[in-house]
Amino acid sequence: MSKIILFNKPFNVLSQFTDKGTEGSARKTLSEFIDVPNVYAAGRLDKDSEGLLVLTDDGGLQQEISNPKHKWPKTYVVQVEGNPTQADVDQLAKGVKLKDGVTRPAEVELIDEPAGLWDRDPPVRFRKSVPDSWLAITITEGRNRQVRRMTAAIGFPTLRLIRYSVGNFTIDDIPNGEWRETTF
């Protein structure tokens, strides 16, 4: 049976077990949180993003989750700078033109700030003169920094990005920085 770990990755943690960065860098890695042998991340989550990271010891499952051709939906809760209108939401949903082509259609909705959201360290910068809003965005592709580039392309830079789910896996009941084992 495959081993599957759901990890609620904190901000500023690399999605790998070792840091292959510059000599002397002290970036946090998965090894500071997960002490389970032979599991690897199925896909990536940028160090400045938070939320669900699926790890497994099953190479086939890892490939299926991370390869966009399998179209596993990934849902993100996104804090953006500004107040997007329904027209902006519709534009994101239809697809946004980026430098590497138009994105696939997405599911997008304006939401309230999620209840029970943990504090981020360091906190998101707050400016009294600039409002912020929250969106739920579900995509089925995985371009580099895609959600951030999508919101920026329509004029609403991402301030905070939290992956809530990958397929049917979610971060429900997993505190930030914690993990649990599950089955498929």
C-alpha positions as CSV (number, residue, x, y, z in Angstrom):
1,M,0.0,0.0,0.0
2,S,1.2,3.5,-0.9
3,K,2.3,5.8,1.9
4,I,0.6,9.2,1.5
5,I,1.4,12.2,3.7
6,L,-0.6,15.5,3.7
7,F,1.5,18.3,5.0
8,N,0.3,21.9,5.7
9,K,3.5,23.6,4.6
10,P,4.3,26.9,6.3
11,F,5.5,30.1,4.5
12,N,9.2,30.2,3.7
13,V,9.8,26.4,3.7
14,L,11.2,24.7,0.6
15,S,9.2,21.7,-0.9
16,Q,12.3,19.4,-0.7
17,F,14.2,17.6,2.1
18,T,17.6,19.2,1.4
19,D,18.6,22.8,0.5
20,K,20.7,22.8,-2.7
21,G,21.0,26.5,-2.5
22,T,24.0,28.7,-1.9
23,E,26.6,27.6,0.6
24,G,25.7,28.7,4.1
25,S,22.1,29.4,3.3
26,A,19.8,28.4,6.2
27,R,16.5,27.9,4.4
28,K,14.0,25.6,6.1
29,T,13.2,22.3,4.3
30,L,10.7,19.5,4.7
31,S,13.3,17.6,6.9
32,E,12.6,20.0,9.7
33,F,8.9,18.9,9.8
34,I,8.7,15.3,8.4
35,D,10.8,12.4,9.5
36,V,9.4,9.7,7.3
37,P,11.8,7.8,5.0
38,N,11.4,7.4,1.3
39,V,8.6,9.9,0.7
40,Y,8.8,12.7,-1.8
41,A,6.7,15.7,-2.8
42,A,4.2,15.1,-5.6
43,G,4.6,18.5,-7.2
44,R,5.9,21.7,-5.8
45,L,4.8,24.6,-3.7
46,D,6.9,27.7,-3.8
47,K,8.7,28.6,-0.5
48,D,6.6,31.8,-0.3
49,S,3.3,29.8,-0.6
50,E,1.6,27.9,2.1
51,G,-0.7,25.0,2.5
52,L,-1.2,21.4,1.2
53,L,1.8,19.5,-0.1
54,V,1.2,15.8,-0.9
55,L,4.1,13.4,-0.3
56,T,4.2,9.8,-1.2
57,D,6.5,6.8,-1.6
58,D,4.6,5.7,-4.8
59,G,6.4,7.0,-7.9
60,G,3.3,6.4,-10.1
61,L,1.0,8.3,-7.8
62,Q,3.6,11.1,-7.5
63,Q,3.8,11.4,-11.3
64,E,0.0,11.3,-11.7
65,I,-0.6,14.1,-9.1
66,S,2.2,16.3,-10.4
67,N,1.8,15.9,-14.2
68,P,-0.7,18.5,-15.6
69,K,-1.9,16.0,-18.3
70,H,-3.8,14.2,-15.5
71,K,-5.6,17.5,-14.7
72,W,-5.8,17.0,-10.9
73,P,-7.6,20.1,-9.6
74,K,-5.7,22.2,-7.2
75,T,-7.6,24.8,-5.2
76,Y,-5.9,27.9,-3.7
77,V,-7.2,30.5,-1.3
78,V,-5.6,33.7,-2.4
79,Q,-5.3,37.1,-0.7
80,V,-5.0,39.8,-3.4
81,E,-4.3,43.5,-3.3
82,G,-7.4,45.5,-4.3
83,N,-11.0,44.7,-4.8
84,P,-11.7,42.5,-7.9
85,T,-15.1,42.8,-9.5
86,Q,-17.2,40.0,-10.8
87,A,-15.9,41.0,-14.3
88,D,-12.3,40.4,-13.0
89,V,-13.3,37.0,-11.5
90,D,-14.9,36.1,-14.9
91,Q,-11.7,37.1,-16.7
92,L,-9.7,34.8,-14.4
93,A,-12.2,32.0,-14.9
94,K,-12.1,32.2,-18.8
95,G,-8.3,32.1,-18.9
96,V,-5.6,34.8,-18.7
97,K,-2.9,35.5,-21.3
98,L,0.5,35.0,-19.7
99,K,3.9,35.1,-21.4
100,D,3.8,31.3,-21.8
101,G,0.3,31.3,-23.3
102,V,-3.3,31.5,-22.2
103,T,-4.2,29.6,-19.0
104,R,-6.9,26.9,-19.1
105,P,-10.3,27.9,-17.7
106,A,-10.4,28.0,-13.9
107,E,-13.0,28.0,-11.2
108,V,-12.8,31.3,-9.4
109,E,-15.0,33.0,-6.8
110,L,-14.7,35.9,-4.4
111,I,-14.8,34.7,-0.8
112,D,-14.5,36.0,2.7
113,E,-11.3,35.6,4.6
114,P,-11.2,31.9,5.6
115,A,-12.2,31.2,9.2
116,G,-9.5,29.8,11.4
117,L,-6.6,31.0,9.2
118,W,-3.3,30.8,11.0
119,D,-1.0,33.8,11.3
120,R,1.8,34.0,8.8
121,D,5.3,34.6,9.9
122,P,6.3,37.2,8.7
123,P,2.8,38.7,8.4
124,V,1.6,40.0,5.0
125,R,2.3,43.7,4.7
126,F,-0.7,45.8,5.5
127,R,-1.4,49.2,3.9
128,K,-4.4,51.3,5.1
129,S,-4.8,52.9,1.8
130,V,-5.0,49.7,-0.3
131,P,-7.8,47.2,0.4
132,D,-7.3,43.5,0.0
133,S,-9.7,40.7,-1.0
134,W,-9.8,36.9,-1.0
135,L,-10.4,34.5,-3.9
136,A,-10.8,30.8,-4.2
137,I,-9.1,29.6,-7.5
138,T,-9.1,26.0,-8.8
139,I,-6.7,25.2,-11.7
140,T,-5.9,22.0,-13.5
141,E,-2.5,22.9,-14.8
142,G,0.7,23.7,-12.9
143,R,2.7,26.4,-14.5
144,N,5.5,28.0,-12.5
145,R,3.9,30.5,-10.1
146,Q,0.7,30.4,-12.2
147,V,-1.8,31.7,-9.7
148,R,0.4,34.6,-8.8
149,R,0.9,35.5,-12.4
150,M,-2.8,35.1,-13.2
151,T,-3.9,37.6,-10.5
152,A,-1.1,40.0,-11.4
153,A,-2.1,39.9,-15.1
154,I,-5.5,41.3,-14.2
155,G,-4.1,44.0,-11.9
156,F,-4.5,42.3,-8.5
157,P,-1.1,41.1,-7.1
158,T,-1.1,38.1,-4.8
159,L,-0.3,38.9,-1.2
160,R,-0.8,35.5,0.3
161,L,-1.3,32.1,-1.4
162,I,-2.5,29.0,0.4
163,R,-3.1,25.7,-1.4
164,Y,-6.2,24.2,0.1
165,S,-6.6,21.0,-1.9
166,V,-5.1,18.7,-4.5
167,G,-7.8,16.4,-5.9
168,N,-9.7,15.1,-2.9
169,F,-6.9,15.7,-0.5
170,T,-7.3,18.9,1.7
171,I,-5.6,20.6,4.7
172,D,-8.8,20.3,6.7
173,D,-7.9,19.7,10.4
174,I,-4.1,19.8,9.7
175,P,-2.5,22.7,11.6
176,N,0.1,24.7,9.7
177,G,3.5,23.0,10.1
178,E,1.9,19.6,10.8
179,W,1.2,16.5,8.7
180,R,-0.9,13.4,8.8
181,E,-0.8,10.1,6.9
182,T,-3.8,9.1,4.8
183,T,-4.9,6.6,2.2
184,F,-5.9,7.0,-1.4
